[in-house]
Structures are given as structure tokens and as C-alpha cells.
């Protein structure tokens, strides 16, 4: 299942779906183990946020 979780930690798969498949009792477990914010994703999110205020 680790292979599945690693592949599924992406924007088009909701974290709760991965949580249920892996049978984690808390979303924090799934998020702490299988999620990571890349520098590129962080930069993109910040640009989008900034555009909302312009």
C-alpha cells in the first residue's frame, strides 16, 4: 500500500480517499506520512494568492 499512497499523494486525489484506502483512523497520519509540498507547488500557490489581491 505504500506504493499506492506515494502515487496517490497528488492534487487530483483527495487525502481522505487515500486515508480510507490505507485504513488510517486519522487524517493527520496520512498527511504527515504521505504529503509533501514541493517548492514549485508552494510558489504556484503563492502566485495565485497574490493575483487575487491585484
Secondary structure by P-SEA (a helix, b strand, c coil): caaaaaaaccccccaaaaaaaaccccaaaaaaccccccaaaaaaaaaaaaaaac
